[in-house]
Structure formats: C-alpha cells, structure tokens
Amino acid sequence: MGYSGSVKPVGSSAVCLDWSIYFGVEPLDHGAALRLEQLFKTMNIIIEFKEQLFRS
C-alpha cells in the first residue's frame, strides 16, 4: 500500500515531511520530483518573505 495523504498548509516543514513520506513509497519520475522540489522552494521563499514583512 502506498502512502496517500492530502497535503495540508500547516507549515512548510509539515508539508515537506508529508512529501518525503510520499516520495519514499510512491515511484516518481525524476522530472516530477524536480518540479515538486522547485515548488516547495518557491513556497518556502514566499513564507519567508511574508515573515519578513510581518517583522518589519
């Protein structure tokens, strides 16, 4: 049985943990893995940017 869970926007670490479990079980082609990695990097940049805005 593969791990199947919905990705919830609880925080970037929770989402990344969710996907690492998913990657460990489900066979992903390299291109899809790279696109998802890029997506998470972009999400983290946006989250950090918002935190910077709230601090200042």
Biopython code that builds the backbone (N, CA, C, O; Angstrom):
import numpy as np
from Bio.PDB.StructureBuilder import StructureBuilder

atoms = [
    (1, "MET", "N", (0.839, -1.197, 0.000)),
    (1, "MET", "CA", (0.000, 0.000, 0.000)),
    (1, "MET", "C", (0.872, 1.246, 0.000)),
    (1, "MET", "O", (1.813, 1.343, 0.788)),
    (2, "GLY", "N", (0.580, 2.169, -0.848)),
    (2, "GLY", "CA", (1.318, 3.425, -0.887)),
    (2, "GLY", "C", (0.722, 4.416, 0.088)),
    (2, "GLY", "O", (-0.469, 4.371, 0.394)),
    (3, "TYR", "N", (1.543, 5.291, 0.559)),
    (3, "TYR", "CA", (1.068, 6.335, 1.457)),
    (3, "TYR", "C", (0.320, 7.369, 0.635)),
    (3, "TYR", "O", (0.859, 7.909, -0.331)),
    (4, "SER", "N", (-0.921, 7.646, 1.016)),
    (4, "SER", "CA", (-1.664, 8.683, 0.313)),
    (4, "SER", "C", (-2.292, 9.601, 1.343)),
    (4, "SER", "O", (-3.175, 9.195, 2.098)),
    (5, "GLY", "N", (-1.834, 10.832, 1.367)),
    (5, "GLY", "CA", (-2.382, 11.797, 2.309)),
    (5, "GLY", "C", (-2.514, 13.118, 1.611)),
    (5, "GLY", "O", (-1.743, 13.436, 0.705)),
    (6, "SER", "N", (-3.479, 13.882, 2.026)),
    (6, "SER", "CA", (-3.632, 15.200, 1.422)),
    (6, "SER", "C", (-2.613, 16.136, 2.046)),
    (6, "SER", "O", (-2.334, 16.062, 3.242)),
    (7, "VAL", "N", (-2.065, 17.009, 1.234)),
    (7, "VAL", "CA", (-1.089, 17.975, 1.725)),
    (7, "VAL", "C", (-1.851, 19.154, 2.314)),
    (7, "VAL", "O", (-2.609, 19.835, 1.623)),
    (8, "LYS", "N", (-1.635, 19.378, 3.599)),
    (8, "LYS", "CA", (-2.339, 20.469, 4.280)),
    (8, "LYS", "C", (-1.372, 21.624, 4.523)),
    (8, "LYS", "O", (-0.234, 21.397, 4.934)),
    (9, "PRO", "N", (-1.804, 22.851, 4.279)),
    (9, "PRO", "CA", (-0.929, 24.010, 4.509)),
    (9, "PRO", "C", (-0.805, 24.344, 5.990)),
    (9, "PRO", "O", (-1.284, 25.382, 6.448)),
    (10, "VAL", "N", (-0.158, 23.454, 6.728)),
    (10, "VAL", "CA", (0.026, 23.660, 8.167)),
    (10, "VAL", "C", (1.331, 24.396, 8.408)),
    (10, "VAL", "O", (1.476, 25.106, 9.403)),
    (11, "GLY", "N", (2.267, 24.229, 7.513)),
    (11, "GLY", "CA", (3.599, 24.800, 7.643)),
    (11, "GLY", "C", (4.491, 24.071, 6.674)),
    (11, "GLY", "O", (4.233, 22.914, 6.342)),
    (12, "SER", "N", (5.539, 24.729, 6.212)),
    (12, "SER", "CA", (6.375, 24.126, 5.173)),
    (12, "SER", "C", (7.001, 22.817, 5.643)),
    (12, "SER", "O", (7.137, 21.881, 4.856)),
    (13, "SER", "N", (7.387, 22.741, 6.928)),
    (13, "SER", "CA", (8.033, 21.515, 7.406)),
    (13, "SER", "C", (7.061, 20.344, 7.382)),
    (13, "SER", "O", (7.436, 19.230, 7.018)),
    (14, "ALA", "N", (5.814, 20.594, 7.768)),
    (14, "ALA", "CA", (4.803, 19.535, 7.756)),
    (14, "ALA", "C", (4.558, 19.047, 6.332)),
    (14, "ALA", "O", (4.439, 17.846, 6.087)),
    (15, "VAL", "N", (4.484, 19.986, 5.403)),
    (15, "VAL", "CA", (4.258, 19.634, 4.001)),
    (15, "VAL", "C", (5.439, 18.834, 3.465)),
    (15, "VAL", "O", (5.248, 17.823, 2.790)),
    (16, "CYS", "N", (6.654, 19.281, 3.760)),
    (16, "CYS", "CA", (7.839, 18.572, 3.276)),
    (16, "CYS", "C", (7.914, 17.171, 3.868)),
    (16, "CYS", "O", (8.295, 16.223, 3.182)),
    (17, "LEU", "N", (7.550, 17.040, 5.145)),
    (17, "LEU", "CA", (7.545, 15.724, 5.779)),
    (17, "LEU", "C", (6.548, 14.822, 5.064)),
    (17, "LEU", "O", (6.839, 13.664, 4.764)),
    (18, "ASP", "N", (5.360, 15.377, 4.795)),
    (18, "ASP", "CA", (4.325, 14.642, 4.078)),
    (18, "ASP", "C", (4.873, 14.120, 2.751)),
    (18, "ASP", "O", (4.700, 12.949, 2.413)),
    (19, "TRP", "N", (5.535, 15.006, 2.005)),
    (19, "TRP", "CA", (6.029, 14.614, 0.687)),
    (19, "TRP", "C", (7.204, 13.650, 0.762)),
    (19, "TRP", "O", (7.363, 12.799, -0.113)),
    (20, "SER", "N", (8.041, 13.778, 1.814)),
    (20, "SER", "CA", (9.166, 12.843, 1.916)),
    (20, "SER", "C", (8.647, 11.430, 2.151)),
    (20, "SER", "O", (9.210, 10.463, 1.638)),
    (21, "ILE", "N", (7.564, 11.309, 2.934)),
    (21, "ILE", "CA", (6.930, 10.006, 3.126)),
    (21, "ILE", "C", (6.390, 9.521, 1.776)),
    (21, "ILE", "O", (6.550, 8.357, 1.408)),
    (22, "TYR", "N", (5.758, 10.428, 1.061)),
    (22, "TYR", "CA", (5.170, 10.098, -0.237)),
    (22, "TYR", "C", (6.250, 9.661, -1.221)),
    (22, "TYR", "O", (6.092, 8.658, -1.917)),
    (23, "PHE", "N", (7.353, 10.420, -1.280)),
    (23, "PHE", "CA", (8.446, 10.082, -2.188)),
    (23, "PHE", "C", (9.030, 8.718, -1.848)),
    (23, "PHE", "O", (9.404, 7.958, -2.740)),
    (24, "GLY", "N", (9.108, 8.409, -0.550)),
    (24, "GLY", "CA", (9.719, 7.158, -0.121)),
    (24, "GLY", "C", (8.932, 5.933, -0.571)),
    (24, "GLY", "O", (9.496, 4.847, -0.708)),
    (25, "VAL", "N", (7.637, 6.100, -0.799)),
    (25, "VAL", "CA", (6.780, 4.960, -1.114)),
    (25, "VAL", "C", (6.389, 4.929, -2.585)),
    (25, "VAL", "O", (6.452, 3.883, -3.232)),
    (26, "GLU", "N", (5.990, 6.068, -3.102)),
    (26, "GLU", "CA", (5.482, 6.110, -4.472)),
    (26, "GLU", "C", (6.615, 6.348, -5.471)),
    (26, "GLU", "O", (7.462, 7.213, -5.250)),
    (27, "PRO", "N", (6.637, 5.587, -6.567)),
    (27, "PRO", "CA", (7.646, 5.814, -7.596)),
    (27, "PRO", "C", (7.345, 7.084, -8.389)),
    (27, "PRO", "O", (6.328, 7.173, -9.077)),
    (28, "LEU", "N", (8.232, 8.051, -8.285)),
    (28, "LEU", "CA", (8.056, 9.304, -9.025)),
    (28, "LEU", "C", (9.140, 9.395, -10.085)),
    (28, "LEU", "O", (10.291, 9.032, -9.842)),
    (29, "ASP", "N", (8.772, 9.876, -11.248)),
    (29, "ASP", "CA", (9.804, 10.086, -12.255)),
    (29, "ASP", "C", (10.616, 11.312, -11.858)),
    (29, "ASP", "O", (10.136, 12.179, -11.128)),
    (30, "HIS", "N", (11.850, 11.376, -12.346)),
    (30, "HIS", "CA", (12.795, 12.411, -11.928)),
    (30, "HIS", "C", (12.252, 13.809, -12.203)),
    (30, "HIS", "O", (12.399, 14.706, -11.372)),
    (31, "GLY", "N", (11.631, 14.001, -13.356)),
    (31, "GLY", "CA", (11.097, 15.315, -13.716)),
    (31, "GLY", "C", (10.039, 15.796, -12.742)),
    (31, "GLY", "O", (10.034, 16.963, -12.350)),
    (32, "ALA", "N", (9.142, 14.903, -12.348)),
    (32, "ALA", "CA", (8.085, 15.276, -11.402)),
    (32, "ALA", "C", (8.680, 15.624, -10.045)),
    (32, "ALA", "O", (8.245, 16.575, -9.394)),
    (33, "ALA", "N", (9.674, 14.854, -9.620)),
    (33, "ALA", "CA", (10.328, 15.122, -8.342)),
    (33, "ALA", "C", (10.996, 16.495, -8.359)),
    (33, "ALA", "O", (10.907, 17.247, -7.388)),
    (34, "LEU", "N", (11.663, 16.818, -9.464)),
    (34, "LEU", "CA", (12.325, 18.116, -9.578)),
    (34, "LEU", "C", (11.318, 19.261, -9.576)),
    (34, "LEU", "O", (11.553, 20.296, -8.953)),
    (35, "ARG", "N", (10.200, 19.076, -10.269)),
    (35, "ARG", "CA", (9.176, 20.131, -10.297)),
    (35, "ARG", "C", (8.599, 20.363, -8.910)),
    (35, "ARG", "O", (8.375, 21.505, -8.511)),
    (36, "LEU", "N", (8.359, 19.280, -8.173)),
    (36, "LEU", "CA", (7.825, 19.421, -6.815)),
    (36, "LEU", "C", (8.841, 20.087, -5.897)),
    (36, "LEU", "O", (8.484, 20.920, -5.065)),
    (37, "GLU", "N", (10.122, 19.712, -6.054)),
    (37, "GLU", "CA", (11.172, 20.323, -5.240)),
    (37, "GLU", "C", (11.216, 21.824, -5.496)),
    (37, "GLU", "O", (11.347, 22.616, -4.563)),
    (38, "GLN", "N", (11.106, 22.210, -6.768)),
    (38, "GLN", "CA", (11.109, 23.625, -7.135)),
    (38, "GLN", "C", (9.901, 24.331, -6.536)),
    (38, "GLN", "O", (10.008, 25.461, -6.059)),
    (39, "LEU", "N", (8.753, 23.665, -6.559)),
    (39, "LEU", "CA", (7.535, 24.232, -5.989)),
    (39, "LEU", "C", (7.707, 24.503, -4.502)),
    (39, "LEU", "O", (7.314, 25.564, -4.018)),
    (40, "PHE", "N", (8.293, 23.549, -3.768)),
    (40, "PHE", "CA", (8.471, 23.733, -2.333)),
    (40, "PHE", "C", (9.481, 24.831, -2.036)),
    (40, "PHE", "O", (9.317, 25.576, -1.071)),
    (41, "LYS", "N", (10.532, 24.940, -2.861)),
    (41, "LYS", "CA", (11.495, 26.029, -2.677)),
    (41, "LYS", "C", (10.786, 27.362, -2.843)),
    (41, "LYS", "O", (11.002, 28.286, -2.059)),
    (42, "THR", "N", (9.936, 27.464, -3.864)),
    (42, "THR", "CA", (9.187, 28.698, -4.106)),
    (42, "THR", "C", (8.263, 28.999, -2.935)),
    (42, "THR", "O", (8.172, 30.145, -2.494)),
    (43, "MET", "N", (7.573, 27.974, -2.427)),
    (43, "MET", "CA", (6.680, 28.164, -1.283)),
    (43, "MET", "C", (7.446, 28.662, -0.071)),
    (43, "MET", "O", (6.981, 29.561, 0.630)),
    (44, "ASN", "N", (8.624, 28.082, 0.187)),
    (44, "ASN", "CA", (9.433, 28.493, 1.330)),
    (44, "ASN", "C", (9.879, 29.941, 1.197)),
    (44, "ASN", "O", (9.902, 30.677, 2.184)),
    (45, "ILE", "N", (10.236, 30.357, -0.023)),
    (45, "ILE", "CA", (10.642, 31.743, -0.259)),
    (45, "ILE", "C", (9.480, 32.680, 0.048)),
    (45, "ILE", "O", (9.668, 33.720, 0.679)),
    (46, "ILE", "N", (8.275, 32.313, -0.399)),
    (46, "ILE", "CA", (7.092, 33.137, -0.152)),
    (46, "ILE", "C", (6.811, 33.222, 1.346)),
    (46, "ILE", "O", (6.510, 34.300, 1.859)),
    (47, "ILE", "N", (6.906, 32.094, 2.052)),
    (47, "ILE", "CA", (6.661, 32.069, 3.501)),
    (47, "ILE", "C", (7.677, 32.961, 4.214)),
    (47, "ILE", "O", (7.304, 33.749, 5.083)),
    (48, "GLU", "N", (8.955, 32.843, 3.854)),
    (48, "GLU", "CA", (9.994, 33.659, 4.478)),
    (48, "GLU", "C", (9.753, 35.136, 4.199)),
    (48, "GLU", "O", (9.936, 35.975, 5.080)),
    (49, "PHE", "N", (9.346, 35.452, 2.983)),
    (49, "PHE", "CA", (9.080, 36.836, 2.596)),
    (49, "PHE", "C", (7.951, 37.422, 3.443)),
    (49, "PHE", "O", (8.044, 38.557, 3.910)),
    (50, "LYS", "N", (6.887, 36.647, 3.640)),
    (50, "LYS", "CA", (5.763, 37.103, 4.468)),
    (50, "LYS", "C", (6.210, 37.337, 5.906)),
    (50, "LYS", "O", (5.809, 38.319, 6.531)),
    (51, "GLU", "N", (7.043, 36.433, 6.434)),
    (51, "GLU", "CA", (7.528, 36.586, 7.807)),
    (51, "GLU", "C", (8.368, 37.851, 7.937)),
    (51, "GLU", "O", (8.277, 38.559, 8.940)),
    (52, "GLN", "N", (9.184, 38.134, 6.928)),
    (52, "GLN", "CA", (9.989, 39.358, 6.942)),
    (52, "GLN", "C", (9.092, 40.591, 6.961)),
    (52, "GLN", "O", (9.368, 41.556, 7.674)),
    (53, "LEU", "N", (8.020, 40.556, 6.175)),
    (53, "LEU", "CA", (7.091, 41.689, 6.128)),
    (53, "LEU", "C", (6.437, 41.918, 7.486)),
    (53, "LEU", "O", (6.298, 43.058, 7.928)),
    (54, "PHE", "N", (6.037, 40.839, 8.144)),
    (54, "PHE", "CA", (5.361, 40.975, 9.440)),
    (54, "PHE", "C", (6.313, 41.476, 10.517)),
    (54, "PHE", "O", (5.894, 42.199, 11.421)),
    (55, "ARG", "N", (7.589, 41.103, 10.435)),
    (55, "ARG", "CA", (8.562, 41.534, 11.445)),
    (55, "ARG", "C", (8.844, 43.027, 11.357)),
    (55, "ARG", "O", (8.999, 43.691, 12.382)),
    (56, "SER", "N", (8.911, 43.558, 10.142)),
    (56, "SER", "CA", (9.288, 44.968, 9.976)),
    (56, "SER", "C", (8.136, 45.935, 10.205)),
    (56, "SER", "O", (8.318, 47.148, 10.097)),
]
sb = StructureBuilder()
sb.init_structure("model")
sb.init_model(0)
sb.init_chain("A")
sb.init_seg("    ")
for serial, (resi, resn, name, xyz) in enumerate(atoms, 1):
    if name == "N":
        sb.init_residue(resn, " ", resi, " ")
    sb.init_atom(name, np.array(xyz, "f"), 0.0, 1.0, " ", f" {name:<3s}", serial, name[0])
structure = sb.get_structure()
